[in-house]
């Protein structure tokens, strides 16, 4: 089996708000959903939003504490096909209430950032190199 990431799970406080945010901003469609989680198929990688209390059960079972809300332990990156697409996604995120950092060009990589309703950091980028 080739190496790869199959699933990324993030904790959320308000499941319905998170589902709406990811549907509106990134165009993700729910593949599977119940009262505790929602799984989106992001081009072959599952992106799962899981109620914060349930997320805690998993990580505490491994002897870890879940990071507090708004703590950054990872950056989730979303690659686009153009600079215009970066601008459009950052604008959508801002319109949905996200805190954003305006896109900049840095050595051929055009990128900006937003935080989702739970403070998870997303980088939206276009690599022209």
PAKE-256359 format. One record per residue: residue number from 1; residue in one letter; x, y, z of N, C-alpha, C in turn. Coordinates in Angstrom, 1 decimal. Example, Ala and Ser with C-alpha at 12.3 -4.5 7.8 and 13.67 -1.06 7.14 Angstrom:
residues 2
+-----+-----+--------+--------+--------+--------+--------+--------+--------+--------+--------+
:   n : res :   n.xx :   n.yy :   n.zz :  ca.xx :  ca.yy :  ca.zz :   c.xx :   c.yy :   c.zz :
+-----+-----+--------+--------+--------+--------+--------+--------+--------+--------+--------+
:   1 :   a :   13.2 :   -5.7 :    7.8 :   12.3 :   -4.5 :    7.8 :   13.2 :   -3.3 :    7.8 :
:   2 :   s :   12.8 :   -2.2 :    7.1 :   13.7 :   -1.1 :    7.1 :   12.9 :    0.0 :    7.9 :
+-----+-----+--------+--------+--------+--------+--------+--------+--------+--------+--------+
This chain:
residues 129
+-----+-----+--------+--------+--------+--------+--------+--------+--------+--------+--------+
:   n : res :   n.xx :   n.yy :   n.zz :  ca.xx :  ca.yy :  ca.zz :   c.xx :   c.yy :   c.zz :
+-----+-----+--------+--------+--------+--------+--------+--------+--------+--------+--------+
:   1 :   x :    0.9 :   -1.2 :    0.0 :    0.0 :    0.0 :    0.0 :    0.9 :    1.2 :    0.0 :
:   2 :   x :    0.7 :    2.2 :   -0.9 :    1.5 :    3.4 :   -1.0 :    1.3 :    4.3 :    0.3 :
:   3 :   x :    2.3 :    5.0 :    0.7 :    2.2 :    5.9 :    1.8 :    1.3 :    7.1 :    1.4 :
:   4 :   x :    0.6 :    7.5 :    2.4 :   -0.3 :    8.7 :    2.1 :   -1.2 :    9.0 :    3.4 :
:   5 :   x :   -1.7 :   10.1 :    3.4 :   -2.6 :   10.5 :    4.5 :   -4.0 :   10.2 :    4.0 :
:   6 :   x :   -4.8 :    9.5 :    4.8 :   -6.1 :    9.1 :    4.4 :   -7.2 :    9.9 :    5.1 :
:   7 :   x :   -6.9 :   10.5 :    6.3 :   -7.9 :   11.2 :    7.0 :   -7.2 :   12.2 :    8.0 :
:   8 :   x :   -7.9 :   13.4 :    8.0 :   -7.5 :   14.4 :    9.0 :   -8.7 :   14.7 :    9.8 :
:   9 :   x :   -8.6 :   14.7 :   11.1 :   -9.7 :   15.0 :   12.0 :   -9.4 :   16.2 :   12.9 :
:  10 :   x :  -10.3 :   17.1 :   13.0 :  -10.2 :   18.3 :   13.8 :  -11.3 :   18.4 :   14.8 :
:  11 :   x :  -11.1 :   18.9 :   16.0 :  -12.2 :   19.1 :   16.9 :  -12.9 :   20.4 :   16.7 :
:  12 :   x :  -14.3 :   20.3 :   16.9 :  -15.1 :   21.5 :   16.7 :  -16.1 :   21.7 :   17.8 :
:  13 :   x :  -16.5 :   22.9 :   18.1 :  -17.4 :   23.2 :   19.1 :  -18.9 :   23.1 :   18.7 :
:  14 :   x :  -19.1 :   23.6 :   17.5 :  -20.5 :   23.6 :   16.9 :  -20.5 :   22.9 :   15.6 :
:  15 :   x :  -20.9 :   21.6 :   15.6 :  -20.8 :   20.8 :   14.4 :  -21.5 :   21.4 :   13.2 :
:  16 :   x :  -22.8 :   21.8 :   13.4 :  -23.5 :   22.4 :   12.3 :  -22.9 :   23.6 :   11.7 :
:  17 :   x :  -22.4 :   24.5 :   12.6 :  -21.7 :   25.7 :   12.1 :  -20.4 :   25.3 :   11.3 :
:  18 :   x :  -19.7 :   24.3 :   11.7 :  -18.5 :   23.9 :   11.0 :  -18.9 :   23.3 :    9.6 :
:  19 :   x :  -19.9 :   22.5 :    9.6 :  -20.4 :   21.9 :    8.3 :  -20.8 :   23.0 :    7.4 :
:  20 :   x :  -21.5 :   24.0 :    7.8 :  -21.9 :   25.1 :    7.0 :  -20.7 :   25.8 :    6.5 :
:  21 :   x :  -19.7 :   26.1 :    7.3 :  -18.5 :   26.8 :    7.0 :  -17.8 :   26.1 :    5.9 :
:  22 :   x :  -17.5 :   24.8 :    6.0 :  -16.7 :   24.1 :    5.1 :  -17.5 :   23.8 :    3.8 :
:  23 :   x :  -18.8 :   23.7 :    3.8 :  -19.6 :   23.6 :    2.6 :  -19.5 :   24.9 :    1.8 :
:  24 :   x :  -19.7 :   26.0 :    2.5 :  -19.8 :   27.3 :    1.9 :  -18.4 :   27.8 :    1.4 :
:  25 :   x :  -17.4 :   27.7 :    2.2 :  -16.1 :   28.3 :    1.9 :  -15.3 :   27.4 :    0.9 :
:  26 :   x :  -15.2 :   26.1 :    1.2 :  -14.3 :   25.2 :    0.4 :  -15.1 :   24.3 :   -0.5 :
:  27 :   x :  -16.5 :   24.4 :   -0.4 :  -17.3 :   23.6 :   -1.3 :  -17.3 :   22.1 :   -1.0 :
:  28 :   x :  -16.9 :   21.7 :    0.3 :  -16.9 :   20.3 :    0.7 :  -18.4 :   19.8 :    0.8 :
:  29 :   x :  -18.6 :   18.6 :    0.4 :  -19.9 :   18.0 :    0.5 :  -19.8 :   16.8 :    1.6 :
:  30 :   x :  -20.8 :   16.8 :    2.5 :  -20.7 :   15.8 :    3.5 :  -20.9 :   14.4 :    2.9 :
:  31 :   x :  -20.0 :   13.5 :    3.3 :  -20.1 :   12.1 :    2.8 :  -20.8 :   11.2 :    3.8 :
:  32 :   x :  -20.6 :   11.5 :    5.1 :  -21.1 :   10.8 :    6.2 :  -21.3 :   11.7 :    7.4 :
:  33 :   x :  -22.4 :   11.5 :    8.2 :  -22.6 :   12.5 :    9.2 :  -23.5 :   11.8 :   10.3 :
:  34 :   x :  -23.2 :   12.1 :   11.6 :  -24.1 :   11.8 :   12.7 :  -24.1 :   13.0 :   13.7 :
:  35 :   x :  -24.5 :   12.8 :   14.9 :  -24.6 :   13.9 :   15.8 :  -23.3 :   14.3 :   16.4 :
:  36 :   x :  -22.2 :   13.5 :   16.2 :  -20.9 :   13.8 :   16.7 :  -19.8 :   14.2 :   15.6 :
:  37 :   x :  -20.1 :   13.8 :   14.4 :  -19.0 :   14.1 :   13.4 :  -19.6 :   14.3 :   12.0 :
:  38 :   x :  -18.8 :   14.8 :   11.1 :  -19.1 :   14.9 :    9.7 :  -17.8 :   14.6 :    8.9 :
:  39 :   x :  -17.9 :   13.7 :    7.9 :  -16.8 :   13.4 :    7.1 :  -17.0 :   14.0 :    5.7 :
:  40 :   x :  -16.0 :   14.7 :    5.2 :  -16.0 :   15.2 :    3.9 :  -14.9 :   14.5 :    3.1 :
:  41 :   x :  -15.2 :   14.1 :    1.8 :  -14.2 :   13.5 :    1.0 :  -13.5 :   14.7 :    0.2 :
:  42 :   x :  -12.3 :   15.0 :    0.6 :  -11.5 :   16.1 :    0.0 :  -10.6 :   15.5 :   -1.0 :
:  43 :   x :  -11.1 :   15.1 :   -2.1 :  -10.3 :   14.5 :   -3.2 :   -9.5 :   13.3 :   -2.7 :
:  44 :   x :  -10.1 :   12.4 :   -2.1 :   -9.5 :   11.1 :   -1.7 :   -8.9 :   11.1 :   -0.3 :
:  45 :   x :   -8.9 :   12.3 :    0.4 :   -8.5 :   12.3 :    1.8 :   -9.8 :   12.8 :    2.6 :
:  46 :   x :  -10.1 :   12.0 :    3.6 :  -11.2 :   12.4 :    4.4 :  -10.9 :   13.5 :    5.4 :
:  47 :   x :  -11.6 :   14.6 :    5.4 :  -11.5 :   15.7 :    6.4 :  -12.7 :   15.5 :    7.3 :
:  48 :   x :  -12.4 :   15.3 :    8.6 :  -13.5 :   15.0 :    9.5 :  -13.5 :   16.1 :   10.6 :
:  49 :   x :  -14.7 :   16.6 :   10.8 :  -14.9 :   17.5 :   11.9 :  -15.7 :   16.7 :   13.0 :
:  50 :   x :  -15.1 :   16.8 :   14.2 :  -15.6 :   15.9 :   15.3 :  -15.9 :   16.8 :   16.5 :
:  51 :   x :  -17.0 :   16.6 :   17.2 :  -17.3 :   17.3 :   18.4 :  -16.1 :   17.3 :   19.3 :
:  52 :   x :  -15.8 :   18.4 :   19.9 :  -14.6 :   18.6 :   20.7 :  -14.5 :   17.5 :   21.9 :
:  53 :   x :  -15.7 :   17.2 :   22.5 :  -15.7 :   16.3 :   23.6 :  -15.3 :   14.9 :   23.1 :
:  54 :   x :  -15.8 :   14.5 :   22.0 :  -15.5 :   13.2 :   21.4 :  -14.0 :   13.1 :   20.9 :
:  55 :   x :  -13.5 :   14.2 :   20.4 :  -12.1 :   14.3 :   20.0 :  -11.2 :   14.0 :   21.2 :
:  56 :   x :  -11.6 :   14.6 :   22.4 :  -10.9 :   14.5 :   23.6 :  -10.8 :   13.0 :   24.0 :
:  57 :   x :  -11.9 :   12.3 :   23.8 :  -11.9 :   10.9 :   24.2 :  -10.8 :   10.1 :   23.5 :
:  58 :   x :  -10.7 :   10.4 :   22.2 :   -9.7 :    9.7 :   21.4 :   -8.2 :   10.0 :   21.8 :
:  59 :   x :   -7.9 :   11.3 :   21.9 :   -6.5 :   11.7 :   22.3 :   -6.2 :   11.4 :   23.7 :
:  60 :   x :   -7.1 :   11.5 :   24.6 :   -6.9 :   11.2 :   26.0 :   -6.6 :    9.7 :   26.2 :
:  61 :   x :   -7.3 :    8.9 :   25.4 :   -7.0 :    7.5 :   25.4 :   -5.6 :    7.1 :   25.0 :
:  62 :   x :   -4.9 :    8.0 :   24.3 :   -3.5 :    7.8 :   24.0 :   -2.6 :    8.5 :   25.0 :
:  63 :   x :   -3.1 :    9.1 :   26.0 :   -2.3 :    9.8 :   27.0 :   -2.0 :   11.2 :   26.7 :
:  64 :   x :   -2.7 :   11.8 :   25.8 :   -2.5 :   13.2 :   25.4 :   -3.7 :   14.1 :   25.8 :
:  65 :   x :   -3.4 :   15.3 :   25.9 :   -4.5 :   16.3 :   26.2 :   -4.8 :   17.0 :   24.8 :
:  66 :   x :   -6.1 :   17.2 :   24.6 :   -6.4 :   17.9 :   23.4 :   -6.0 :   19.4 :   23.5 :
:  67 :   x :   -5.5 :   20.0 :   22.4 :   -5.1 :   21.4 :   22.4 :   -6.3 :   22.2 :   22.7 :
:  68 :   x :   -6.2 :   23.3 :   23.4 :   -7.3 :   24.2 :   23.7 :   -7.7 :   24.9 :   22.4 :
:  69 :   x :   -9.0 :   25.4 :   22.4 :   -9.6 :   26.1 :   21.3 :   -8.7 :   27.2 :   20.9 :
:  70 :   x :   -8.4 :   27.4 :   19.6 :   -7.6 :   28.5 :   19.1 :   -6.1 :   28.2 :   19.2 :
:  71 :   x :   -5.7 :   27.0 :   19.7 :   -4.3 :   26.7 :   19.7 :   -3.9 :   26.1 :   18.4 :
:  72 :   x :   -2.8 :   26.5 :   17.8 :   -2.4 :   25.9 :   16.5 :   -1.3 :   24.9 :   16.7 :
:  73 :   x :   -1.6 :   23.7 :   16.2 :   -0.7 :   22.6 :   16.3 :   -0.4 :   22.1 :   14.9 :
:  74 :   x :   -1.1 :   22.6 :   13.9 :   -0.9 :   22.2 :   12.5 :   -1.4 :   23.3 :   11.6 :
:  75 :   x :   -1.0 :   23.3 :   10.4 :   -1.5 :   24.2 :    9.4 :   -2.1 :   23.3 :    8.3 :
:  76 :   x :   -3.3 :   23.5 :    7.9 :   -4.0 :   22.7 :    6.9 :   -3.8 :   23.6 :    5.6 :
:  77 :   x :   -3.3 :   23.0 :    4.5 :   -3.1 :   23.7 :    3.3 :   -4.0 :   23.2 :    2.2 :
:  78 :   x :   -4.5 :   24.2 :    1.5 :   -5.4 :   24.0 :    0.4 :   -4.8 :   24.6 :   -0.9 :
:  79 :   x :   -4.4 :   23.8 :   -1.8 :   -3.8 :   24.2 :   -3.1 :   -4.8 :   24.6 :   -4.1 :
:  80 :   x :   -4.5 :   25.7 :   -4.8 :   -5.4 :   26.1 :   -5.9 :   -4.7 :   26.1 :   -7.2 :
:  81 :   x :   -5.5 :   26.4 :   -8.3 :   -5.0 :   26.4 :   -9.6 :   -4.6 :   27.8 :  -10.1 :
:  82 :   x :   -4.9 :   28.8 :   -9.3 :   -4.5 :   30.2 :   -9.7 :   -4.5 :   31.2 :   -8.5 :
:  83 :   x :   -3.9 :   32.3 :   -8.8 :   -3.9 :   33.4 :   -7.8 :   -5.3 :   33.9 :   -7.5 :
:  84 :   x :   -6.1 :   33.9 :   -8.6 :   -7.5 :   34.4 :   -8.5 :   -8.3 :   33.5 :   -7.6 :
:  85 :   x :   -8.0 :   32.2 :   -7.6 :   -8.7 :   31.2 :   -6.8 :   -8.3 :   31.4 :   -5.3 :
:  86 :   x :   -7.1 :   31.7 :   -5.1 :   -6.6 :   32.0 :   -3.7 :   -7.4 :   33.2 :   -3.2 :
:  87 :   x :   -7.5 :   34.3 :   -4.0 :   -8.2 :   35.5 :   -3.6 :   -9.7 :   35.2 :   -3.3 :
:  88 :   x :  -10.3 :   34.4 :   -4.2 :  -11.7 :   34.1 :   -4.0 :  -12.0 :   33.3 :   -2.7 :
:  89 :   x :  -11.1 :   32.3 :   -2.4 :  -11.3 :   31.5 :   -1.2 :  -11.1 :   32.3 :    0.0 :
:  90 :   x :  -10.1 :   33.2 :    0.0 :   -9.8 :   34.0 :    1.2 :  -11.0 :   35.0 :    1.4 :
:  91 :   x :  -11.6 :   35.5 :    0.3 :  -12.7 :   36.4 :    0.4 :  -13.9 :   35.6 :    0.9 :
:  92 :   x :  -14.2 :   34.4 :    0.5 :  -15.3 :   33.6 :    1.0 :  -15.1 :   33.3 :    2.4 :
:  93 :   x :  -13.9 :   33.0 :    2.9 :  -13.7 :   32.7 :    4.3 :  -13.9 :   34.0 :    5.1 :
:  94 :   x :  -13.5 :   35.1 :    4.6 :  -13.7 :   36.4 :    5.4 :  -15.2 :   36.6 :    5.4 :
:  95 :   x :  -15.9 :   36.4 :    4.3 :  -17.4 :   36.6 :    4.3 :  -18.1 :   35.7 :    5.3 :
:  96 :   x :  -17.5 :   34.5 :    5.5 :  -18.1 :   33.6 :    6.4 :  -17.7 :   33.8 :    7.9 :
:  97 :   x :  -17.0 :   34.9 :    8.1 :  -16.6 :   35.3 :    9.5 :  -15.2 :   34.8 :    9.9 :
:  98 :   x :  -14.4 :   34.3 :    9.0 :  -13.1 :   33.9 :    9.4 :  -12.1 :   35.1 :    9.5 :
:  99 :   x :  -11.1 :   34.9 :   10.4 :  -10.1 :   35.9 :   10.5 :   -9.1 :   35.5 :    9.3 :
: 100 :   x :   -8.7 :   36.5 :    8.5 :   -7.9 :   36.2 :    7.4 :   -6.6 :   37.0 :    7.4 :
: 101 :   x :   -5.6 :   36.5 :    6.7 :   -4.4 :   37.3 :    6.4 :   -4.4 :   37.4 :    4.8 :
: 102 :   x :   -4.3 :   38.6 :    4.3 :   -4.3 :   38.9 :    2.9 :   -3.2 :   38.1 :    2.2 :
: 103 :   x :   -3.5 :   37.6 :    1.0 :   -2.5 :   36.8 :    0.2 :   -1.3 :   37.7 :   -0.2 :
: 104 :   x :   -0.2 :   37.0 :   -0.2 :    1.1 :   37.7 :   -0.6 :    1.8 :   36.8 :   -1.5 :
: 105 :   x :    2.7 :   37.3 :   -2.4 :    3.5 :   36.5 :   -3.3 :    4.9 :   36.4 :   -2.6 :
: 106 :   x :    5.4 :   35.2 :   -2.4 :    6.7 :   35.0 :   -1.8 :    7.5 :   34.0 :   -2.6 :
: 107 :   x :    8.4 :   34.4 :   -3.5 :    9.2 :   33.6 :   -4.3 :    8.4 :   32.6 :   -5.1 :
: 108 :   x :    7.4 :   33.1 :   -5.8 :    6.6 :   32.2 :   -6.7 :    5.4 :   31.5 :   -6.0 :
: 109 :   x :    5.3 :   31.6 :   -4.7 :    4.1 :   31.0 :   -4.0 :    3.2 :   32.1 :   -3.5 :
: 110 :   x :    2.0 :   32.1 :   -4.0 :    1.0 :   33.1 :   -3.6 :    0.1 :   32.5 :   -2.6 :
: 111 :   x :    0.1 :   33.0 :   -1.4 :   -0.7 :   32.4 :   -0.3 :   -1.3 :   33.4 :    0.7 :
: 112 :   x :   -2.4 :   33.0 :    1.3 :   -3.0 :   33.7 :    2.3 :   -3.5 :   32.7 :    3.3 :
: 113 :   x :   -4.0 :   33.2 :    4.5 :   -4.4 :   32.3 :    5.6 :   -5.8 :   32.7 :    6.1 :
: 114 :   x :   -6.5 :   31.7 :    6.7 :   -7.7 :   32.0 :    7.4 :   -7.8 :   31.1 :    8.5 :
: 115 :   x :   -8.6 :   31.4 :    9.5 :   -8.9 :   30.5 :   10.6 :  -10.4 :   30.2 :   10.5 :
: 116 :   x :  -10.7 :   28.9 :   10.7 :  -12.1 :   28.5 :   10.7 :  -12.8 :   28.9 :   12.0 :
: 117 :   x :  -14.1 :   28.6 :   12.2 :  -14.8 :   29.0 :   13.4 :  -14.2 :   28.4 :   14.7 :
: 118 :   x :  -13.4 :   27.4 :   14.6 :  -12.7 :   26.8 :   15.8 :  -11.3 :   27.2 :   16.0 :
: 119 :   x :  -10.8 :   28.1 :   15.1 :   -9.4 :   28.6 :   15.2 :   -8.4 :   27.8 :   14.5 :
: 120 :   x :   -8.8 :   26.8 :   13.7 :   -7.8 :   26.0 :   13.0 :   -7.3 :   26.8 :   11.8 :
: 121 :   x :   -6.0 :   26.8 :   11.6 :   -5.3 :   27.6 :   10.6 :   -5.3 :   26.9 :    9.3 :
: 122 :   x :   -5.7 :   27.6 :    8.3 :   -5.7 :   27.1 :    6.9 :   -4.9 :   28.1 :    6.0 :
: 123 :   x :   -4.0 :   27.5 :    5.2 :   -3.2 :   28.2 :    4.2 :   -3.9 :   27.9 :    2.8 :
: 124 :   x :   -4.2 :   28.9 :    2.1 :   -4.7 :   28.8 :    0.7 :   -3.6 :   29.2 :   -0.2 :
: 125 :   x :   -3.1 :   28.4 :   -1.1 :   -1.9 :   28.8 :   -1.9 :   -2.0 :   28.3 :   -3.3 :
: 126 :   x :   -1.2 :   29.1 :   -4.1 :   -1.0 :   28.8 :   -5.5 :    0.5 :   28.8 :   -5.7 :
: 127 :   x :    1.1 :   27.7 :   -6.2 :    2.6 :   27.6 :   -6.4 :    2.8 :   27.7 :   -7.9 :
: 128 :   x :    3.3 :   28.9 :   -8.3 :    3.6 :   29.1 :   -9.8 :    4.9 :   28.5 :  -10.2 :
: 129 :   x :    5.7 :   28.0 :   -9.3 :    7.0 :   27.5 :   -9.7 :    7.0 :   26.1 :  -10.3 :
+-----+-----+--------+--------+--------+--------+--------+--------+--------+--------+--------+
